[in-house]
Amino acid sequence: MKIILCVFCSLLISFNLLAQEWKYGARAGINVSNIIGPMETNEAGTVLESTKFIAGFHLGPTLNYKFADKSSVSVELLFSQKGGKNRYEDENSYFFLLAPVQDSLLSPSVYVTGSKKQIIANNLGYLDLSGMYYYNVFSNLKVGIGATAGFLLNASGIGQTDFSGQLQEGSALIGLDQFSIRNDYRYIKNKAIPDPFGSDTQIATSEVLVNENSLLDKLFAPNTIGAYYDFTEKQGHFYNRLDVGVNFELRWELDSGLYFGVRGNVGLLDATNNYYDFSRHKVDENLERIARTDFDRNVSIQTSVGFNF
């Protein structure tokens, strides 16, 4: 009986000590993120697009376990905002205007060339599951390395496209007045639009003018377009739902459990769906879009404050 009691007490003490090594907590902070990939160029090699970092936030619970004097591991489940701002500016681009025809199954499009300026801020919300290993270098300074698997919860892009072009009529080029389109991309919710003038998918348009006058055969530009306006069929989402990346972190942790950290995250998977990668600079001889196979990765820097209880 005494032996059983001793074993029970020993186990109780062991479990109590083990539990003391586990600490739960929370972490929150600011993200500075971008989506980085190949930039489109024209025939002369001039770069036509650029990207910029945008701000977001991250927030969520953490679970930490110290298994050695200077080593510990952490598991986190965070909501994290990522994305980036894309700017495209091209003096010799293209656009497909709409020319509605009565009783037609599909509204035909008219190819025009000209100057295009497009700026879109893309915001991506991920649920990130991260695992980190930390080593206490000295005093309160720790270095960490780990990995993150993210599931895309929401994705949007807001911006504007300005176009000023020419319409080919016979041997003559007719200069079109500049028109602007609001880009309101809901990458998960939006659907493709086989016929923008159909009774079920009608969108608001504005007439395209020449010197503020109507064309004989009227043409129209949409006022606002969704993510898949350029596609008659939707095959998955523009941004892939799954992302995996590696993390590197510097952390200053106080004895009280309060800590401050700076973490870099680099995506290892293509963040975009190649089905929607096409050239914005030119089309082929059949006026079909030219496919691209860009590899676009998420990159973010996080500054955090957290607490382990």
C-alpha positions as CSV (number, residue, x, y, z in Angstrom):
1,M,0.0,0.0,0.0
2,K,2.9,2.3,0.9
3,I,4.5,1.5,-2.5
4,I,1.3,2.3,-4.4
5,L,1.0,5.6,-2.4
6,C,4.6,6.5,-3.2
7,V,4.2,5.8,-6.9
8,F,0.9,7.8,-7.0
9,C,2.6,10.8,-5.3
10,S,5.6,10.5,-7.6
11,L,3.3,10.6,-10.7
12,L,1.3,13.5,-9.3
13,I,4.5,15.5,-8.7
14,S,5.8,14.6,-12.2
15,F,2.5,15.7,-13.9
16,N,2.5,18.8,-11.9
17,L,6.0,19.7,-12.9
18,L,5.2,18.8,-16.5
19,A,2.2,21.1,-16.5
20,Q,4.3,23.9,-15.2
21,E,6.4,23.7,-18.4
22,W,3.3,24.3,-20.6
23,K,2.2,27.9,-20.9
24,Y,-0.7,29.3,-22.8
25,G,-0.8,32.9,-24.1
26,A,-1.8,35.2,-26.8
27,R,0.0,37.2,-29.5
28,A,-1.0,40.2,-31.6
29,G,0.7,42.8,-33.7
30,I,1.1,44.5,-37.1
31,N,1.9,42.8,-40.5
32,V,3.7,44.5,-43.4
33,S,3.1,42.2,-46.4
34,N,3.5,41.9,-50.1
35,I,2.9,39.5,-52.9
36,I,6.2,39.1,-54.9
37,G,6.6,37.4,-58.3
38,P,7.8,38.0,-61.9
39,M,7.0,41.5,-63.2
40,E,5.6,41.9,-66.7
41,T,7.7,43.7,-69.3
42,N,7.2,45.0,-72.8
43,E,9.2,44.1,-75.9
44,A,11.9,46.7,-75.0
45,G,12.3,45.1,-71.6
46,T,10.7,48.0,-69.7
47,V,9.1,46.8,-66.5
48,L,5.3,47.6,-66.6
49,E,4.3,46.7,-63.0
50,S,5.4,47.1,-59.5
51,T,4.3,46.0,-56.0
52,K,4.2,47.7,-52.6
53,F,3.9,46.4,-49.0
54,I,0.6,47.0,-47.2
55,A,-0.2,47.0,-43.5
56,G,-2.4,44.5,-41.7
57,F,-2.7,42.7,-38.3
58,H,-2.4,39.3,-36.7
59,L,-4.1,38.0,-33.5
60,G,-4.5,34.7,-31.8
61,P,-3.8,32.2,-29.0
62,T,-0.5,30.4,-28.4
63,L,0.8,27.4,-26.5
64,N,4.4,27.1,-25.4
65,Y,6.4,24.3,-23.9
66,K,9.9,24.6,-22.5
67,F,11.7,21.2,-22.7
68,A,15.3,22.3,-21.9
69,D,17.1,25.1,-20.2
70,K,17.5,27.2,-23.3
71,S,15.0,25.5,-25.7
72,S,11.3,25.7,-26.2
73,V,8.6,25.2,-28.8
74,S,5.4,27.1,-29.5
75,V,2.2,26.4,-31.4
76,E,0.0,29.3,-32.6
77,L,-3.3,29.7,-34.3
78,L,-3.5,33.2,-35.7
79,F,-5.8,35.2,-38.0
80,S,-3.3,37.1,-40.2
81,Q,-3.9,39.7,-42.8
82,K,-1.5,39.6,-45.8
83,G,-1.6,40.8,-49.4
84,G,0.0,43.7,-51.3
85,K,-0.6,46.6,-53.7
86,N,-0.1,46.0,-57.4
87,R,0.5,48.9,-59.9
88,Y,0.4,48.3,-63.6
89,E,1.1,51.2,-66.1
90,D,1.5,50.6,-69.8
91,E,1.3,53.0,-72.8
92,N,0.5,50.2,-75.2
93,S,-1.9,47.8,-73.5
94,Y,-5.4,46.6,-74.5
95,F,-9.0,46.4,-73.3
96,F,-12.2,44.6,-74.4
97,L,-15.2,46.9,-74.6
98,L,-18.8,45.7,-74.7
99,A,-21.1,46.0,-77.7
100,P,-24.5,44.7,-76.7
101,V,-26.6,43.2,-79.5
102,Q,-30.4,42.6,-79.3
103,D,-31.5,39.0,-79.0
104,S,-27.9,37.7,-79.0
105,L,-26.8,34.8,-76.8
106,L,-23.6,36.5,-75.9
107,S,-22.7,40.2,-76.0
108,P,-19.7,40.6,-78.3
109,S,-16.6,42.4,-77.2
110,V,-14.5,44.9,-79.1
111,Y,-10.7,45.0,-78.9
112,V,-9.1,48.4,-78.3
113,T,-5.5,49.4,-77.6
114,G,-4.1,52.2,-75.6
115,S,-2.8,53.5,-72.3
116,K,-3.8,51.5,-69.2
117,K,-3.1,52.4,-65.6
118,Q,-4.3,50.0,-62.9
119,I,-3.7,50.1,-59.1
120,I,-5.2,47.4,-56.9
121,A,-4.7,46.8,-53.2
122,N,-5.2,43.1,-52.4
123,N,-6.1,42.1,-48.9
124,L,-5.9,38.4,-47.9
125,G,-7.1,37.0,-44.6
126,Y,-5.5,33.7,-43.5
127,L,-6.0,31.4,-40.6
128,D,-2.4,30.5,-39.9
129,L,-1.2,27.4,-37.9
130,S,2.4,27.9,-36.9
131,G,5.0,25.8,-35.1
132,M,8.2,27.5,-33.8
133,Y,11.4,26.3,-32.1
134,Y,13.1,28.9,-29.9
135,Y,16.7,29.0,-28.5
136,N,17.7,31.4,-25.8
137,V,20.9,33.0,-27.1
138,F,21.6,35.1,-24.0
139,S,19.8,36.9,-21.3
140,N,16.2,37.6,-22.6
141,L,17.0,37.3,-26.4
142,K,15.6,34.3,-28.3
143,V,15.9,33.3,-31.9
144,G,13.2,31.2,-33.5
145,I,12.7,29.2,-36.7
146,G,9.6,27.4,-37.8
147,A,6.9,26.9,-40.4
148,T,3.3,28.1,-41.1
149,A,0.4,26.5,-42.9
150,G,-2.3,29.0,-43.8
151,F,-5.8,28.6,-45.0
152,L,-7.3,31.5,-47.0
153,L,-10.5,32.7,-45.3
154,N,-11.2,35.9,-47.3
155,A,-9.6,37.8,-50.2
156,S,-10.5,41.1,-51.8
157,G,-8.9,43.6,-54.1
158,I,-10.0,47.3,-54.4
159,G,-8.7,49.7,-57.0
160,Q,-9.2,51.5,-60.2
161,T,-8.3,51.1,-63.9
162,D,-7.9,54.1,-66.2
163,F,-7.8,53.5,-69.9
164,S,-7.4,55.9,-72.9
165,G,-7.3,54.1,-76.2
166,Q,-7.9,53.9,-79.9
167,L,-10.4,51.9,-81.9
168,Q,-9.5,50.5,-85.3
169,E,-12.2,51.2,-87.9
170,G,-11.0,50.1,-91.3
171,S,-7.6,51.9,-91.9
172,A,-8.4,54.6,-89.4
173,L,-7.7,54.9,-85.7
174,I,-10.3,56.6,-83.6
175,G,-9.2,58.1,-80.3
176,L,-11.4,57.3,-77.4
177,D,-12.0,59.5,-74.4
178,Q,-10.5,58.2,-71.2
179,F,-12.7,56.1,-69.1
180,S,-12.3,54.7,-65.5
181,I,-13.4,51.5,-64.0
182,R,-13.7,50.6,-60.3
183,N,-12.1,47.3,-59.5
184,D,-14.1,45.6,-56.7
185,Y,-12.6,42.1,-56.5
186,R,-14.2,39.5,-54.1
187,Y,-11.9,36.6,-55.1
188,I,-13.9,33.9,-53.3
189,K,-17.4,35.3,-53.7
190,N,-17.3,36.6,-57.3
191,K,-18.4,34.5,-60.2
192,A,-17.4,34.5,-63.9
193,I,-19.8,36.5,-66.2
194,P,-20.4,34.7,-69.5
195,D,-22.7,37.6,-70.7
196,P,-22.5,40.9,-68.9
197,F,-25.7,42.1,-70.5
198,G,-27.7,39.0,-69.7
199,S,-30.9,39.3,-67.6
200,D,-29.3,37.4,-64.7
201,T,-25.8,38.9,-64.7
202,Q,-26.4,42.5,-65.9
203,I,-23.8,45.0,-64.7
204,A,-23.9,48.8,-64.9
205,T,-22.0,50.4,-67.8
206,S,-21.1,53.8,-69.2
207,E,-20.9,54.7,-72.8
208,V,-17.5,55.2,-74.3
209,L,-17.2,58.5,-76.1
210,V,-15.0,60.2,-78.7
211,N,-14.5,63.9,-78.0
212,E,-17.6,63.6,-75.7
213,N,-19.7,62.3,-78.6
214,S,-21.3,58.9,-79.1
215,L,-19.9,56.4,-81.6
216,L,-22.1,55.4,-84.5
217,D,-21.9,51.8,-83.2
218,K,-22.1,52.4,-79.5
219,L,-19.5,50.9,-77.1
220,F,-19.7,50.5,-73.4
221,A,-17.3,50.1,-70.5
222,P,-18.4,48.6,-67.1
223,N,-18.5,51.0,-64.2
224,T,-17.4,48.3,-61.7
225,I,-16.0,44.9,-62.4
226,G,-15.5,41.9,-60.2
227,A,-12.5,39.5,-60.0
228,Y,-13.6,37.3,-62.9
229,Y,-15.0,39.9,-65.3
230,D,-12.5,38.8,-67.9
231,F,-13.4,35.1,-67.7
232,T,-16.5,33.3,-69.0
233,E,-15.7,30.3,-66.7
234,K,-14.4,30.2,-63.2
235,Q,-11.9,27.5,-62.3
236,G,-11.1,27.7,-58.7
237,H,-10.3,31.0,-57.0
238,F,-7.7,33.6,-58.1
239,Y,-5.7,33.0,-54.9
240,N,-5.1,29.5,-53.8
241,R,-6.7,28.5,-50.5
242,L,-3.6,26.8,-49.0
243,D,-0.2,28.4,-48.4
244,V,2.9,27.1,-46.6
245,G,5.8,29.2,-45.5
246,V,8.9,29.4,-43.3
247,N,9.4,31.7,-40.3
248,F,12.4,33.4,-38.8
249,E,12.1,35.4,-35.6
250,L,14.0,37.5,-33.0
251,R,12.2,37.7,-29.6
252,W,12.9,39.7,-26.4
253,E,11.1,37.9,-23.6
254,L,10.9,39.1,-20.0
255,D,10.7,36.9,-16.9
256,S,7.1,38.1,-16.4
257,G,6.0,36.4,-19.6
258,L,5.7,39.5,-21.7
259,Y,7.6,39.5,-25.0
260,F,8.2,41.5,-28.1
261,G,9.1,39.9,-31.4
262,V,9.9,40.5,-35.1
263,R,9.2,37.7,-37.5
264,G,9.7,37.2,-41.2
265,N,7.5,34.8,-43.2
266,V,8.2,33.7,-46.7
267,G,5.7,31.6,-48.7
268,L,6.9,28.4,-50.3
269,L,3.8,27.8,-52.5
270,D,2.4,29.8,-55.4
271,A,-0.2,32.1,-53.9
272,T,-2.1,32.6,-57.2
273,N,-4.0,30.2,-59.5
274,N,-2.1,30.0,-62.8
275,Y,-5.5,29.7,-64.7
276,Y,-5.9,33.4,-64.1
277,D,-2.3,34.4,-65.0
278,F,-2.3,36.2,-68.4
279,S,-0.5,39.1,-70.0
280,R,-2.0,42.5,-69.5
281,H,0.3,43.9,-72.2
282,K,-0.8,42.1,-75.3
283,V,-2.9,39.3,-76.9
284,D,-2.1,36.9,-79.6
285,E,-2.9,37.1,-83.3
286,N,-6.4,35.7,-82.6
287,L,-7.1,38.3,-80.0
288,E,-6.8,35.6,-77.3
289,R,-5.1,36.4,-74.0
290,I,-1.6,35.0,-73.6
291,A,-1.2,32.8,-70.6
292,R,1.6,33.2,-68.1
293,T,2.8,30.9,-65.4
294,D,3.9,33.3,-62.7
295,F,5.0,32.1,-59.3
296,D,3.8,34.7,-56.8
297,R,4.6,34.2,-53.1
298,N,3.4,35.8,-49.9
299,V,6.1,37.7,-47.9
300,S,5.4,39.4,-44.6
301,I,7.1,40.9,-41.6
302,Q,5.4,40.8,-38.3
303,T,6.0,42.9,-35.2
304,S,4.3,41.4,-32.2
305,V,3.6,41.8,-28.5
306,G,2.6,38.7,-26.6
307,F,2.2,37.2,-23.1
308,N,2.7,33.7,-21.8
309,F,0.6,33.0,-18.7
